[in-house]
Amino acid sequence: MGRPHVLVIPYPAQGHVLPLMSFSHYLAKQGIQITFINTEFNHNRIINSLSKSSYQDYVGHWINLVSIPDGLEDSPEERNIPGKLSESVLRFIPNKVEQLIERMIAESSGTIISCVVADQSLGWAIEVAAKFGISRAAFCPAAAASMVLGFSIQKLIDDGLIDSEGSPRVNKTIQLSPGMPKMETEKFVWVCLKNKESQKNIFQLMLQNNKSIESTDWLLCNSVYELETAAFGLGSQILPIGPIAWAHSLKEESTSLGSFLPQDRDCLDWLDRQISGSVIYVAFGSFGVMGNAQLEELAIGLELTKRPVLWVTGSWDQRKPPIKLGSDQVKVVRWAPQREVLSYGAIGCFVSHCGWNSTLEGAQNGIPFLCMPYFADQFINKAYICDVWKIGLEFERDERGVVPGLEVKKKIDEIMRDDGNYKKRAMKVKDIVMKSVAKDGISYENLNKFVNWIKSQVN
């Protein structure tokens, strides 16, 4: 009997590549061969971010990283034009993936791919797999609530809440079912992308995905059933398998594979020197979303707290935070090994943009949040954190749309003082997550079922 071979295709953004890479490592540990497809631009960033160890030390012999062009120039100017990446994903990349699969089949004298695992936001990849008669699974790296919102698009149009292009007709807060987070029409996943072209492309992708998903064999979600019971109730075909990052140990070198930036591990030594529960961890993911005015106000607020700060600048490293705390009281790094950072007892709270990976990583370590969402699914995740799980607070913005320094200090003091028992609730959420990935937990069992199914695809 041959070894099962899975082709993995993420959406070409950091928050999508990382969970699918974790999933790939989990499958590889079960004896499944993986071919992981990145764009050439992201592939090069991943290889360049690896430290002294060799590429093989990270990927092992079971994961093969391959790349395809995305049709964009390598210059930051070209790549930062709003709507360019989403247009490439919609119109350019599908043909390149199809050509790659065709070539792989031709070179092997017959289909050697047991299954295609595609990012749920790439419905066309499911269609390409179906065209070649390959089994297929869709993987959602976001909350089930985000997927259920996508499935509800036609109903939202019928109810007059959005038009046929996804633009809101009314400014209204809705709840898809009791127990789900409340959502504002002005902040739907595709609406708050700050750019009409991106909005149009992402909405088109979501409409396509709704059709493509119908032909998938599996619909997997990097989430936890007990944290999103209402959403999974609405989307009964969605199987929770998260948080997938816990499928491999923090000690493995492979935890950094998939990162677009090299991780600064010096911050872990710095954390070792801090008092338990004292550090404010500040990280807003890989996108540069913060204007200069907000950067300055955040720095002022953090200084006013007089607490130690670990600040990850991400892709906007060229603008170092203007923070003036004492040298051993603040640590600024471009990129951190976040899963490890959040497992340190020194971390007291997480100032976050509420991306889903960050939300899960904070939740599974029992860390209270302070929320500053900007776009896409971050508002849904913020609603889970603040309103459903009650493990964090949202910063209030002023008339400029900026969170003032005094508001930063006030909310940090409130959550660190913890009269509201945020830490206690966060620890309960941690227990829920850990039970789900432990033996006999729902995520654990679903992962097992999927692996057994993959193995059954081999003739």
C-alpha positions as CSV (number, residue, x, y, z in Angstrom):
1,M,0.0,0.0,0.0
2,G,1.4,3.5,-0.9
3,R,1.7,6.4,1.4
4,P,-1.1,8.9,1.3
5,H,-0.2,12.3,-0.3
6,V,-2.0,15.5,0.5
7,L,-1.7,18.8,-1.4
8,V,-2.2,21.8,0.9
9,I,-3.2,25.2,-0.5
10,P,-3.4,28.2,1.9
11,Y,-4.7,31.7,1.1
12,P,-1.4,33.7,0.6
13,A,-1.5,35.6,3.9
14,Q,0.4,35.0,7.2
15,G,-2.7,34.3,9.3
16,H,-3.8,31.6,6.8
17,V,-0.4,30.0,6.1
18,L,0.5,29.4,9.8
19,P,-2.5,27.3,10.8
20,L,-2.4,25.3,7.6
21,M,1.3,24.6,8.2
22,S,0.5,23.4,11.7
23,F,-2.1,21.1,10.2
24,S,0.4,19.9,7.7
25,H,2.8,19.0,10.4
26,Y,0.1,17.1,12.3
27,L,-0.7,15.1,9.2
28,A,3.0,14.5,8.5
29,K,3.4,13.0,12.0
30,Q,0.7,10.5,11.1
31,G,2.8,9.3,8.1
32,I,1.1,11.4,5.4
33,Q,3.2,13.0,2.7
34,I,2.5,16.7,2.3
35,T,3.0,19.1,-0.7
36,F,2.5,22.6,0.6
37,I,1.9,25.3,-2.1
38,N,2.9,28.9,-1.4
39,T,3.2,31.8,-3.8
40,E,6.9,32.4,-4.8
41,F,6.9,35.7,-2.8
42,N,5.7,34.0,0.5
43,H,7.8,30.9,-0.1
44,N,11.0,33.0,-0.3
45,R,10.0,34.9,2.9
46,I,9.5,31.6,4.8
47,I,12.8,30.2,3.7
48,N,14.6,33.5,4.5
49,S,13.0,33.6,8.0
50,L,14.5,30.3,9.0
51,S,17.3,30.5,11.5
52,K,20.7,28.7,11.5
53,S,19.2,25.2,11.2
54,S,18.8,23.8,7.7
55,Y,15.5,23.9,5.8
56,Q,15.3,20.1,6.2
57,D,15.5,20.4,10.0
58,Y,12.3,22.3,9.9
59,V,10.2,20.5,7.3
60,G,11.5,16.9,7.8
61,H,11.2,14.5,4.9
62,W,7.4,14.4,4.9
63,I,6.7,18.0,3.8
64,N,7.6,19.4,0.4
65,L,7.4,23.2,0.0
66,V,6.6,24.2,-3.6
67,S,5.8,27.6,-5.1
68,I,3.8,29.2,-7.8
69,P,3.8,32.8,-9.2
70,D,1.1,35.2,-8.1
71,G,1.4,37.6,-11.0
72,L,2.5,40.6,-8.8
73,E,5.7,42.5,-8.8
74,D,8.0,41.8,-5.8
75,S,8.1,45.5,-4.9
76,P,6.3,46.6,-1.7
77,E,4.7,49.4,-3.7
78,E,2.9,46.9,-6.0
79,R,2.0,44.5,-3.2
80,N,0.6,47.3,-1.0
81,I,-1.9,48.5,-3.6
82,P,-5.3,47.7,-2.1
83,G,-7.1,44.9,-3.9
84,K,-4.1,43.6,-5.8
85,L,-3.6,40.4,-3.8
86,S,-7.3,39.6,-3.6
87,E,-7.5,40.1,-7.4
88,S,-4.6,37.7,-7.9
89,V,-6.2,35.1,-5.7
90,L,-9.5,35.4,-7.7
91,R,-8.1,35.6,-11.2
92,F,-4.4,34.6,-11.6
93,I,-3.5,31.9,-9.0
94,P,-6.3,29.4,-9.9
95,N,-4.7,28.6,-13.3
96,K,-1.3,28.2,-11.8
97,V,-2.6,25.7,-9.2
98,E,-4.4,23.8,-11.9
99,Q,-1.2,23.7,-14.1
100,L,0.8,22.5,-11.1
101,I,-1.6,19.6,-10.3
102,E,-1.7,18.7,-14.0
103,R,2.1,18.5,-14.1
104,M,2.3,16.4,-10.9
105,I,-0.2,13.9,-12.3
106,A,1.6,13.8,-15.7
107,E,5.0,13.2,-14.1
108,S,3.7,10.4,-11.9
109,S,1.9,8.5,-14.7
110,G,-1.4,8.7,-12.9
111,T,-3.1,10.5,-9.9
112,I,-0.8,10.4,-6.9
113,I,-2.7,13.0,-4.8
114,S,-4.9,11.3,-2.2
115,C,-6.6,14.6,-1.2
116,V,-6.4,18.4,-1.7
117,V,-6.8,20.4,1.5
118,A,-7.6,23.9,0.5
119,D,-8.1,27.1,2.5
120,Q,-11.9,27.5,2.8
121,S,-11.6,31.0,1.3
122,L,-10.2,29.4,-2.0
123,G,-13.4,27.6,-3.2
124,W,-11.9,27.4,-6.7
125,A,-9.2,25.0,-5.4
126,I,-12.0,22.6,-4.4
127,E,-13.4,22.9,-7.9
128,V,-9.9,22.2,-9.4
129,A,-9.5,19.1,-7.3
130,A,-13.0,17.9,-8.3
131,K,-12.1,18.4,-12.0
132,F,-9.2,15.9,-11.5
133,G,-11.3,13.5,-9.5
134,I,-9.3,14.1,-6.3
135,S,-10.8,13.9,-2.8
136,R,-11.1,17.3,-1.2
137,A,-11.3,19.0,2.2
138,A,-11.8,22.7,3.0
139,F,-10.0,24.1,6.0
140,C,-11.2,27.3,7.7
141,P,-8.5,29.1,9.6
142,A,-11.1,31.5,11.1
143,A,-13.9,31.2,13.6
144,A,-16.9,29.1,12.6
145,A,-19.0,32.2,13.1
146,S,-17.1,33.9,10.2
147,M,-18.0,30.9,7.9
148,V,-21.6,30.9,9.0
149,L,-21.8,34.6,8.2
150,G,-20.6,33.8,4.7
151,F,-23.2,31.0,4.3
152,S,-25.9,33.6,5.3
153,I,-25.1,36.0,2.5
154,Q,-28.2,35.2,0.4
155,K,-30.5,35.6,3.5
156,L,-28.8,39.0,4.3
157,I,-29.6,40.1,0.7
158,D,-33.2,38.8,0.9
159,D,-33.7,40.6,4.2
160,G,-32.5,43.9,2.7
161,L,-29.4,44.2,4.9
162,I,-26.9,44.2,2.1
163,D,-27.1,44.6,-1.7
164,S,-26.0,42.1,-4.3
165,E,-22.4,43.4,-4.1
166,G,-22.2,43.0,-0.4
167,S,-22.5,46.7,0.6
168,P,-24.7,47.4,3.6
169,R,-28.1,48.9,2.9
170,V,-28.6,49.7,6.6
171,N,-26.4,50.2,9.6
172,K,-27.7,47.6,12.0
173,T,-26.4,45.1,14.6
174,I,-27.6,41.6,14.0
175,Q,-27.2,38.2,15.7
176,L,-27.5,35.1,13.5
177,S,-28.7,33.0,16.4
178,P,-28.8,33.3,20.2
179,G,-25.3,32.6,21.7
180,M,-23.5,33.9,18.6
181,P,-21.6,37.1,18.6
182,K,-23.4,40.3,17.6
183,M,-22.3,41.7,14.2
184,E,-22.6,45.2,12.7
185,T,-23.5,45.3,9.0
186,E,-20.9,48.1,8.6
187,K,-18.3,45.7,9.9
188,F,-19.1,42.5,8.1
189,V,-15.9,40.5,7.2
190,W,-15.9,41.8,3.6
191,V,-17.1,45.3,4.3
192,C,-14.5,46.6,6.6
193,L,-11.5,46.0,4.3
194,K,-11.1,49.8,3.9
195,N,-11.0,49.4,0.1
196,K,-13.8,49.0,-2.4
197,E,-11.7,46.8,-4.8
198,S,-10.7,44.3,-2.0
199,Q,-14.3,44.3,-0.7
200,K,-15.6,43.4,-4.1
201,N,-13.0,40.7,-4.7
202,I,-13.4,39.1,-1.2
203,F,-17.2,39.2,-1.6
204,Q,-17.0,37.4,-5.0
205,L,-14.7,34.8,-3.4
206,M,-17.2,34.2,-0.6
207,L,-20.1,33.8,-3.1
208,Q,-18.0,31.3,-5.1
209,N,-16.9,29.5,-1.9
210,N,-20.5,28.9,-0.9
211,K,-21.1,27.0,-4.1
212,S,-17.7,25.1,-4.1
213,I,-18.1,24.0,-0.4
214,E,-21.1,21.9,-1.4
215,S,-18.8,19.5,-3.3
216,T,-16.2,19.1,-0.6
217,D,-15.8,15.8,1.3
218,W,-14.8,17.6,4.6
219,L,-15.3,21.1,6.0
220,L,-12.8,21.5,8.8
221,C,-12.5,24.5,11.1
222,N,-9.6,25.6,13.3
223,S,-11.9,26.2,16.3
224,V,-13.3,24.5,19.4
225,Y,-16.9,23.2,19.6
226,E,-17.6,24.3,23.1
227,L,-16.4,27.9,22.4
228,E,-18.7,28.3,19.4
229,T,-21.6,25.9,20.1
230,A,-24.2,28.3,18.5
231,A,-22.2,28.7,15.3
232,F,-21.6,25.0,14.9
233,G,-25.3,24.5,15.5
234,L,-26.1,26.7,12.5
235,G,-23.3,25.1,10.4
236,S,-23.8,21.4,11.2
237,Q,-21.5,20.3,8.3
238,I,-18.5,22.2,9.9
239,L,-16.2,20.0,12.0
240,P,-14.0,21.7,14.7
241,I,-10.4,20.4,14.9
242,G,-8.8,23.4,16.7
243,P,-6.7,24.8,17.9
244,I,-4.5,23.0,15.4
245,A,-1.3,24.6,16.7
246,W,-1.5,22.4,19.8
247,A,-1.2,19.3,17.6
248,H,2.6,19.7,17.9
249,S,4.8,20.6,20.8
250,L,6.2,24.1,21.5
251,K,9.7,22.4,21.7
252,E,9.6,21.4,18.0
253,E,11.7,23.5,15.6
254,S,8.8,23.2,13.2
255,T,6.7,25.7,15.3
256,S,8.4,28.5,13.4
257,L,8.0,27.1,9.9
258,G,5.5,29.2,8.0
259,S,6.5,32.5,9.6
260,F,7.2,35.2,7.1
261,L,9.6,37.0,9.5
262,P,12.4,35.6,11.6
263,Q,11.4,35.2,15.2
264,D,13.3,37.1,17.9
265,R,13.9,34.6,20.7
266,D,15.8,37.1,22.9
267,C,12.4,38.3,24.2
268,L,12.0,34.9,26.0
269,D,15.1,35.6,28.1
270,W,13.7,39.0,28.9
271,L,10.4,37.5,30.0
272,D,12.3,35.2,32.3
273,R,13.4,38.3,34.3
274,Q,9.9,39.7,34.7
275,I,7.5,39.2,37.7
276,S,4.6,36.7,37.2
277,G,1.5,38.3,35.5
278,S,3.2,41.7,35.2
279,V,3.9,42.1,31.4
280,I,1.6,43.8,28.9
281,Y,2.1,41.9,25.6
282,V,1.3,44.1,22.5
283,A,1.0,42.5,19.1
284,F,-1.2,43.3,16.1
285,G,-0.3,40.5,13.6
286,S,1.6,40.8,10.4
287,F,-0.4,43.6,8.7
288,G,0.6,47.2,9.4
289,V,-2.8,48.6,10.3
290,M,-1.9,51.4,12.8
291,G,-1.6,55.1,11.9
292,N,1.1,57.3,13.5
293,A,-1.5,59.1,15.7
294,Q,-2.6,55.8,17.2
295,L,1.0,54.5,17.6
296,E,1.8,57.6,19.7
297,E,-1.3,57.4,21.8
298,L,-0.8,53.7,22.5
299,A,2.8,54.4,23.5
300,I,1.7,57.2,25.9
301,G,-0.9,54.9,27.5
302,L,1.6,52.1,28.0
303,E,4.1,54.5,29.6
304,L,1.4,55.8,32.0
305,T,0.8,52.3,33.3
306,K,4.5,52.0,34.4
307,R,4.3,48.3,33.7
308,P,6.7,46.2,31.7
309,V,5.8,45.9,28.0
310,L,6.7,43.4,25.3
311,W,5.8,45.1,21.9
312,V,5.9,43.2,18.6
313,T,6.0,45.7,15.7
314,G,5.3,43.2,12.8
315,S,5.5,44.5,9.3
316,W,5.7,48.1,10.3
317,D,9.1,47.8,11.9
318,Q,10.3,51.0,10.2
319,R,8.1,52.9,12.7
320,K,9.6,51.9,16.1
321,P,7.0,52.6,18.8
322,P,7.9,55.9,20.5
323,I,7.9,54.4,24.0
324,K,10.1,55.9,26.7
325,L,10.0,53.4,29.5
326,G,13.2,52.3,31.2
327,S,15.5,50.0,29.1
328,D,14.6,46.8,31.0
329,Q,11.0,47.7,31.3
330,V,10.2,47.6,27.6
331,K,11.3,45.1,24.9
332,V,10.5,45.9,21.3
333,V,10.9,43.1,18.7
334,R,9.9,42.8,15.1
335,W,8.4,39.3,15.4
336,A,8.1,36.9,18.4
337,P,7.5,33.2,18.9
338,Q,3.9,34.1,20.0
339,R,2.8,30.7,21.1
340,E,5.8,30.4,23.5
341,V,5.4,34.0,24.7
342,L,1.8,33.5,25.7
343,S,2.7,30.4,27.6
344,Y,5.0,32.4,29.9
345,G,3.7,33.1,33.4
346,A,5.0,36.7,33.1
347,I,2.3,37.7,30.6
348,G,-0.6,39.6,32.4
349,C,-2.7,40.7,29.4
350,F,-2.6,40.7,25.6
351,V,-3.3,44.0,23.7
352,S,-4.4,42.5,20.3
353,H,-6.0,43.2,16.9
354,C,-8.0,40.0,17.6
355,G,-6.9,38.0,14.6
356,W,-8.3,34.4,15.0
357,N,-4.8,32.8,15.5
358,S,-4.0,35.4,18.2
359,T,-7.4,34.9,19.8
360,L,-7.0,31.2,20.0
361,E,-3.4,31.4,21.3
362,G,-4.4,33.8,24.0
363,A,-7.5,31.8,25.0
364,Q,-5.6,28.5,25.2
365,N,-3.1,30.1,27.6
366,G,-5.7,31.7,29.9
367,I,-4.7,35.3,29.0
368,P,-7.1,38.2,29.4
369,F,-7.4,40.5,26.3
370,L,-7.6,44.2,25.5
371,C,-9.1,44.5,22.0
372,M,-8.3,46.9,19.1
373,P,-9.8,45.3,16.0
374,Y,-9.4,46.9,12.6
375,F,-10.9,44.8,9.8
376,A,-12.2,41.5,8.4
377,D,-13.1,38.9,11.0
378,Q,-11.4,40.8,13.9
379,F,-14.7,42.4,15.0
380,I,-16.4,38.9,15.3
381,N,-13.5,37.7,17.3
382,K,-13.6,40.8,19.5
383,A,-17.3,40.1,20.2
384,Y,-16.5,36.6,21.3
385,I,-13.7,37.8,23.6
386,C,-15.7,40.7,25.2
387,D,-19.4,39.7,25.0
388,V,-19.6,35.9,24.8
389,W,-16.6,34.5,26.7
390,K,-16.1,37.7,28.7
391,I,-12.3,37.4,28.9
392,G,-11.4,40.9,27.7
393,L,-12.3,44.5,27.2
394,E,-12.5,46.7,24.1
395,F,-10.8,50.1,23.9
396,E,-13.1,53.0,23.1
397,R,-12.1,55.3,20.2
398,D,-12.4,59.1,20.1
399,E,-14.0,61.2,17.3
400,R,-10.8,60.6,15.2
401,G,-11.2,56.9,15.4
402,V,-8.1,56.8,17.7
403,V,-7.8,55.1,21.1
404,P,-6.4,57.9,23.4
405,G,-3.5,57.2,25.7
406,L,-5.6,57.8,28.9
407,E,-8.2,55.2,27.6
408,V,-5.3,52.7,27.1
409,K,-4.0,53.2,30.7
410,K,-7.6,53.0,32.1
411,K,-8.5,49.7,30.5
412,I,-5.1,48.1,31.1
413,D,-5.3,49.0,34.8
414,E,-8.8,47.6,34.9
415,I,-7.9,44.3,33.4
416,M,-4.6,43.9,35.4
417,R,-6.4,44.8,38.7
418,D,-9.0,42.3,37.6
419,D,-12.0,43.2,39.7
420,G,-14.1,41.7,36.9
421,N,-12.5,38.2,37.2
422,Y,-11.2,38.2,33.6
423,K,-8.3,36.0,34.6
424,K,-10.6,33.5,36.3
425,R,-12.9,33.3,33.2
426,A,-9.8,33.1,30.9
427,M,-8.6,30.1,32.8
428,K,-12.0,28.4,32.4
429,V,-11.7,29.0,28.6
430,K,-8.2,27.5,28.7
431,D,-9.6,24.4,30.4
432,I,-12.3,24.1,27.7
433,V,-9.7,24.3,24.9
434,M,-7.3,21.8,26.5
435,K,-10.2,19.3,27.0
436,S,-11.1,19.6,23.3
437,V,-7.6,18.7,22.1
438,A,-7.0,16.0,24.7
439,K,-7.8,12.3,24.1
440,D,-11.6,11.8,23.7
441,G,-12.1,15.6,23.1
442,I,-14.2,16.7,20.1
443,S,-11.3,18.3,18.2
444,Y,-9.0,15.3,18.9
445,E,-11.6,12.8,17.7
446,N,-12.4,14.8,14.6
447,L,-8.7,15.0,13.7
448,N,-8.5,11.2,14.1
449,K,-11.5,10.6,11.9
450,F,-10.0,12.8,9.2
451,V,-6.6,11.1,9.3
452,N,-8.2,7.6,9.1
453,W,-10.2,8.8,6.1
454,I,-7.1,10.1,4.3
455,K,-5.4,6.8,4.9
456,S,-8.4,5.0,3.5
457,Q,-8.0,6.9,0.2
458,V,-4.8,5.1,-0.7
459,N,-5.5,2.2,-3.1
